[in-house]
């Protein structure tokens, strides 16, 4: 049953994520999170499909950050450390799969997937109607969820956060303050390193320059705004692009389609 979470800045993960029971292949949990709330960093033995029915999530793993609109979800394999934060008021719907069931066997780390209409309905049935389901029916629906999860399309929508503590401090600040416009010099001071050191760390640990990394992060945020119905013009101006055409060209280079094509698809 969905659990409402009152005002809080740091929440505990769901208990069901830690329950091992092969007779219950899929357990579910839903809750509401207010904007800027976070779930404490954690890992659990059950694999998790994390989906926001409404709102936008930010998820940090050991080496990457994901911005997750409601059109997508994250598959988090068992025992992978992660932290979940809500960018907006959010309705989270989770399913947790017992490790005795093999799911997406070739994926050993967190991956973003495109949600199908069927998977959305399955998750809503398991979370919102959980208390009305018999054990037998819950198990059957859970097995369908596992089968559908196998065929959800993976997408390469994430940004590297690196492993050096100074780089991670800088990345964490930007992720938590996506509208900030501080210079690299100011950000480097916050991170406790020189500009030259931060530039070197970005190149060595993310494979991108700081400018390239920040551009990709802006475009990740654009995905969220586009799926919420904002126009390319509005998003371009909000993200600080000099012109709409500059934004469209950058978006197409990064994601292989125009902003409008992406919005229509999702």
One Martini backbone bead per residue (centre of mass of N, CA, C, O) as a GRO file, in nm:
protein
  266
    1UNK     BB    1   0.099   0.034   0.019
    2UNK     BB    2   0.078   0.354   0.014
    3UNK     BB    3   0.310   0.592   0.149
    4UNK     BB    4   0.315   0.874   0.338
    5UNK     BB    5   0.546   1.148   0.338
    6UNK     BB    6   0.651   1.372   0.524
    7UNK     BB    7   0.839   1.600   0.625
    8UNK     BB    8   1.165   1.556   0.472
    9UNK     BB    9   1.518   1.504   0.392
   10UNK     BB   10   1.561   1.200   0.515
   11UNK     BB   11   1.516   0.869   0.408
   12UNK     BB   12   1.419   0.548   0.427
   13UNK     BB   13   1.422   0.258   0.309
   14UNK     BB   14   1.259  -0.008   0.219
   15UNK     BB   15   1.204  -0.309   0.372
   16UNK     BB   16   1.140  -0.495   0.115
   17UNK     BB   17   1.439  -0.483  -0.006
   18UNK     BB   18   1.536  -0.707   0.241
   19UNK     BB   19   1.348  -0.941   0.148
   20UNK     BB   20   1.391  -1.294   0.151
   21UNK     BB   21   1.169  -1.463  -0.101
   22UNK     BB   22   1.098  -1.679  -0.353
   23UNK     BB   23   0.776  -1.686  -0.312
   24UNK     BB   24   0.838  -1.358  -0.359
   25UNK     BB   25   0.950  -1.219  -0.635
   26UNK     BB   26   0.752  -0.959  -0.588
   27UNK     BB   27   0.782  -0.644  -0.445
   28UNK     BB   28   0.616  -0.347  -0.308
   29UNK     BB   29   0.644   0.027  -0.327
   30UNK     BB   30   0.495   0.337  -0.212
   31UNK     BB   31   0.557   0.702  -0.241
   32UNK     BB   32   0.590   1.025  -0.115
   33UNK     BB   33   0.778   1.314  -0.236
   34UNK     BB   34   0.927   1.592  -0.172
   35UNK     BB   35   1.088   1.844  -0.260
   36UNK     BB   36   1.429   1.772  -0.185
   37UNK     BB   37   1.416   1.494  -0.111
   38UNK     BB   38   1.575   1.202   0.055
   39UNK     BB   39   1.745   0.900   0.030
   40UNK     BB   40   1.948   0.721   0.176
   41UNK     BB   41   2.219   0.565   0.133
   42UNK     BB   42   2.206   0.243  -0.048
   43UNK     BB   43   2.157  -0.118  -0.027
   44UNK     BB   44   2.012  -0.425  -0.178
   45UNK     BB   45   1.922  -0.757  -0.252
   46UNK     BB   46   1.712  -0.639  -0.424
   47UNK     BB   47   1.597  -0.564  -0.707
   48UNK     BB   48   1.522  -0.242  -0.878
   49UNK     BB   49   1.234  -0.061  -0.988
   50UNK     BB   50   1.246   0.283  -1.057
   51UNK     BB   51   0.944   0.493  -1.036
   52UNK     BB   52   0.785   0.794  -1.151
   53UNK     BB   53   0.467   0.873  -1.198
   54UNK     BB   54   0.546   1.150  -1.061
   55UNK     BB   55   0.793   1.340  -1.161
   56UNK     BB   56   1.143   1.392  -1.048
   57UNK     BB   57   1.454   1.223  -1.052
   58UNK     BB   58   1.759   1.171  -0.860
   59UNK     BB   59   2.044   0.955  -0.924
   60UNK     BB   60   2.312   0.818  -0.730
   61UNK     BB   61   2.605   0.667  -0.787
   62UNK     BB   62   2.932   0.586  -0.785
   63UNK     BB   63   2.972   0.715  -1.116
   64UNK     BB   64   2.668   0.840  -1.140
   65UNK     BB   65   2.397   1.034  -1.300
   66UNK     BB   66   2.034   1.061  -1.285
   67UNK     BB   67   1.759   1.175  -1.483
   68UNK     BB   68   1.405   1.097  -1.398
   69UNK     BB   69   1.140   1.060  -1.568
   70UNK     BB   70   0.822   0.914  -1.618
   71UNK     BB   71   0.923   0.766  -1.894
   72UNK     BB   72   1.121   0.641  -1.685
   73UNK     BB   73   1.363   0.405  -1.546
   74UNK     BB   74   1.536   0.215  -1.290
   75UNK     BB   75   1.779  -0.034  -1.289
   76UNK     BB   76   1.871  -0.197  -0.974
   77UNK     BB   77   2.078  -0.395  -0.874
   78UNK     BB   78   2.196  -0.583  -0.649
   79UNK     BB   79   2.413  -0.424  -0.427
   80UNK     BB   80   2.373  -0.118  -0.521
   81UNK     BB   81   2.475   0.186  -0.468
   82UNK     BB   82   2.239   0.456  -0.371
   83UNK     BB   83   2.064   0.776  -0.445
   84UNK     BB   84   1.754   0.946  -0.374
   85UNK     BB   85   1.596   1.227  -0.539
   86UNK     BB   86   1.372   1.506  -0.542
   87UNK     BB   87   1.286   1.760  -0.765
   88UNK     BB   88   0.988   1.699  -0.704
   89UNK     BB   89   0.692   1.621  -0.656
   90UNK     BB   90   0.657   1.265  -0.576
   91UNK     BB   91   0.558   0.944  -0.724
   92UNK     BB   92   0.656   0.640  -0.605
   93UNK     BB   93   0.727   0.323  -0.786
   94UNK     BB   94   0.809  -0.003  -0.666
   95UNK     BB   95   1.011  -0.289  -0.749
   96UNK     BB   96   1.114  -0.611  -0.600
   97UNK     BB   97   1.364  -0.860  -0.671
   98UNK     BB   98   1.452  -1.158  -0.621
   99UNK     BB   99   1.773  -1.307  -0.650
  100UNK     BB  100   1.659  -1.590  -0.763
  101UNK     BB  101   1.606  -1.397  -1.004
  102UNK     BB  102   1.684  -1.348  -1.335
  103UNK     BB  103   1.785  -1.011  -1.439
  104UNK     BB  104   1.948  -0.871  -1.667
  105UNK     BB  105   2.230  -1.034  -1.678
  106UNK     BB  106   2.428  -0.816  -1.843
  107UNK     BB  107   2.355  -0.617  -1.598
  108UNK     BB  108   2.569  -0.474  -1.328
  109UNK     BB  109   2.429  -0.193  -1.348
  110UNK     BB  110   2.290   0.089  -1.376
  111UNK     BB  111   1.977   0.148  -1.568
  112UNK     BB  112   1.805   0.304  -1.813
  113UNK     BB  113   1.451   0.288  -1.893
  114UNK     BB  114   1.182   0.244  -2.098
  115UNK     BB  115   0.859   0.275  -2.053
  116UNK     BB  116   0.582   0.083  -2.059
  117UNK     BB  117   0.249   0.049  -2.047
  118UNK     BB  118   0.250  -0.227  -1.908
  119UNK     BB  119   0.444  -0.165  -1.672
  120UNK     BB  120   0.280   0.056  -1.544
  121UNK     BB  121   0.029  -0.119  -1.479
  122UNK     BB  122   0.170  -0.328  -1.306
  123UNK     BB  123   0.279  -0.139  -1.086
  124UNK     BB  124   0.007  -0.021  -1.000
  125UNK     BB  125  -0.112  -0.289  -0.911
  126UNK     BB  126   0.111  -0.364  -0.697
  127UNK     BB  127   0.088  -0.095  -0.528
  128UNK     BB  128  -0.220   0.015  -0.514
  129UNK     BB  129  -0.341  -0.311  -0.497
  130UNK     BB  130  -0.194  -0.497  -0.290
  131UNK     BB  131  -0.416  -0.543  -0.055
  132UNK     BB  132  -0.616  -0.696  -0.284
  133UNK     BB  133  -0.413  -0.922  -0.322
  134UNK     BB  134  -0.331  -1.222  -0.364
  135UNK     BB  135  -0.066  -1.423  -0.348
  136UNK     BB  136  -0.108  -1.555  -0.625
  137UNK     BB  137  -0.158  -1.297  -0.793
  138UNK     BB  138   0.099  -1.148  -0.719
  139UNK     BB  139   0.290  -1.355  -0.844
  140UNK     BB  140   0.189  -1.347  -1.134
  141UNK     BB  141   0.237  -1.045  -1.182
  142UNK     BB  142   0.538  -1.051  -1.111
  143UNK     BB  143   0.624  -1.237  -1.350
  144UNK     BB  144   0.540  -1.033  -1.565
  145UNK     BB  145   0.733  -0.811  -1.477
  146UNK     BB  146   0.992  -0.968  -1.533
  147UNK     BB  147   0.939  -1.012  -1.834
  148UNK     BB  148   0.915  -0.705  -1.912
  149UNK     BB  149   1.193  -0.607  -1.808
  150UNK     BB  150   1.367  -0.757  -2.024
  151UNK     BB  151   1.242  -0.554  -2.276
  152UNK     BB  152   1.343  -0.297  -2.190
  153UNK     BB  153   1.480  -0.010  -2.301
  154UNK     BB  154   1.791   0.104  -2.313
  155UNK     BB  155   1.958   0.407  -2.194
  156UNK     BB  156   2.220   0.670  -2.237
  157UNK     BB  157   2.119   0.844  -1.950
  158UNK     BB  158   2.408   0.989  -1.829
  159UNK     BB  159   2.649   1.095  -1.575
  160UNK     BB  160   2.950   1.140  -1.470
  161UNK     BB  161   3.118   1.159  -1.127
  162UNK     BB  162   3.327   0.992  -1.028
  163UNK     BB  163   3.580   0.932  -0.746
  164UNK     BB  164   3.678   1.185  -0.658
  165UNK     BB  165   3.594   1.381  -0.393
  166UNK     BB  166   3.613   1.659  -0.537
  167UNK     BB  167   3.439   1.590  -0.780
  168UNK     BB  168   3.188   1.494  -0.622
  169UNK     BB  169   3.130   1.764  -0.483
  170UNK     BB  170   3.078   1.923  -0.739
  171UNK     BB  171   2.860   1.746  -0.865
  172UNK     BB  172   2.663   1.753  -0.627
  173UNK     BB  173   2.610   2.056  -0.638
  174UNK     BB  174   2.496   2.069  -0.925
  175UNK     BB  175   2.265   1.863  -0.888
  176UNK     BB  176   2.132   2.030  -0.639
  177UNK     BB  177   2.200   2.304  -0.844
  178UNK     BB  178   2.097   2.337  -1.162
  179UNK     BB  179   2.072   2.676  -1.174
  180UNK     BB  180   2.349   2.735  -1.150
  181UNK     BB  181   2.633   2.993  -1.247
  182UNK     BB  182   2.904   2.914  -1.171
  183UNK     BB  183   3.219   2.912  -1.191
  184UNK     BB  184   3.488   2.711  -1.196
  185UNK     BB  185   3.639   2.861  -0.974
  186UNK     BB  186   3.411   2.846  -0.760
  187UNK     BB  187   3.371   2.537  -0.767
  188UNK     BB  188   3.661   2.463  -0.688
  189UNK     BB  189   3.650   2.588  -0.408
  190UNK     BB  190   3.423   2.403  -0.303
  191UNK     BB  191   3.603   2.136  -0.364
  192UNK     BB  192   3.919   2.188  -0.292
  193UNK     BB  193   4.043   2.302  -0.575
  194UNK     BB  194   4.183   2.357  -0.857
  195UNK     BB  195   4.119   2.418  -1.177
  196UNK     BB  196   4.328   2.225  -1.296
  197UNK     BB  197   4.241   1.977  -1.133
  198UNK     BB  198   3.946   1.964  -1.226
  199UNK     BB  199   4.005   1.939  -1.526
  200UNK     BB  200   4.164   1.674  -1.499
  201UNK     BB  201   3.939   1.503  -1.364
  202UNK     BB  202   3.729   1.518  -1.583
  203UNK     BB  203   3.897   1.386  -1.807
  204UNK     BB  204   3.982   1.120  -1.648
  205UNK     BB  205   3.674   1.034  -1.518
  206UNK     BB  206   3.464   1.123  -1.777
  207UNK     BB  207   3.588   1.208  -2.074
  208UNK     BB  208   3.545   1.520  -2.007
  209UNK     BB  209   3.498   1.825  -2.003
  210UNK     BB  210   3.342   2.054  -1.823
  211UNK     BB  211   3.178   2.173  -2.054
  212UNK     BB  212   3.067   1.904  -2.158
  213UNK     BB  213   2.936   1.811  -1.896
  214UNK     BB  214   2.743   2.054  -1.853
  215UNK     BB  215   2.594   2.019  -2.118
  216UNK     BB  216   2.479   1.737  -2.055
  217UNK     BB  217   2.329   1.819  -1.800
  218UNK     BB  218   2.138   2.018  -1.933
  219UNK     BB  219   2.014   1.807  -2.129
  220UNK     BB  220   1.897   1.625  -1.912
  221UNK     BB  221   1.700   1.846  -1.808
  222UNK     BB  222   1.549   1.881  -2.079
  223UNK     BB  223   1.396   1.615  -2.075
  224UNK     BB  224   1.208   1.692  -1.848
  225UNK     BB  225   1.081   1.952  -1.970
  226UNK     BB  226   0.969   1.823  -2.230
  227UNK     BB  227   0.782   1.606  -2.078
  228UNK     BB  228   0.622   1.870  -1.944
  229UNK     BB  229   0.568   2.072  -2.218
  230UNK     BB  230   0.796   2.234  -2.302
  231UNK     BB  231   0.948   2.434  -2.507
  232UNK     BB  232   1.230   2.487  -2.680
  233UNK     BB  233   1.246   2.788  -2.620
  234UNK     BB  234   1.216   2.778  -2.310
  235UNK     BB  235   1.453   2.585  -2.256
  236UNK     BB  236   1.680   2.745  -2.386
  237UNK     BB  237   1.656   2.994  -2.201
  238UNK     BB  238   1.678   2.847  -1.923
  239UNK     BB  239   1.975   2.717  -2.008
  240UNK     BB  240   2.143   2.958  -2.175
  241UNK     BB  241   2.102   2.983  -2.466
  242UNK     BB  242   2.152   3.193  -2.736
  243UNK     BB  243   1.977   2.982  -2.904
  244UNK     BB  244   1.760   2.757  -3.031
  245UNK     BB  245   1.951   2.629  -3.240
  246UNK     BB  246   2.173   2.555  -3.041
  247UNK     BB  247   2.000   2.360  -2.878
  248UNK     BB  248   1.912   2.168  -3.103
  249UNK     BB  249   2.198   2.083  -3.192
  250UNK     BB  250   2.292   1.972  -2.917
  251UNK     BB  251   2.067   1.764  -2.882
  252UNK     BB  252   2.114   1.602  -3.144
  253UNK     BB  253   2.408   1.522  -3.085
  254UNK     BB  254   2.341   1.367  -2.814
  255UNK     BB  255   2.038   1.204  -2.905
  256UNK     BB  256   1.949   1.193  -3.229
  257UNK     BB  257   1.735   1.431  -3.181
  258UNK     BB  258   1.494   1.639  -3.145
  259UNK     BB  259   1.310   1.783  -2.906
  260UNK     BB  260   1.035   1.729  -3.047
  261UNK     BB  261   1.076   1.430  -3.101
  262UNK     BB  262   1.106   1.350  -2.808
  263UNK     BB  263   0.834   1.458  -2.704
  264UNK     BB  264   0.655   1.287  -2.893
  265UNK     BB  265   0.763   1.005  -2.795
  266UNK     BB  266   0.699   1.080  -2.461
   0.00000   0.00000   0.00000
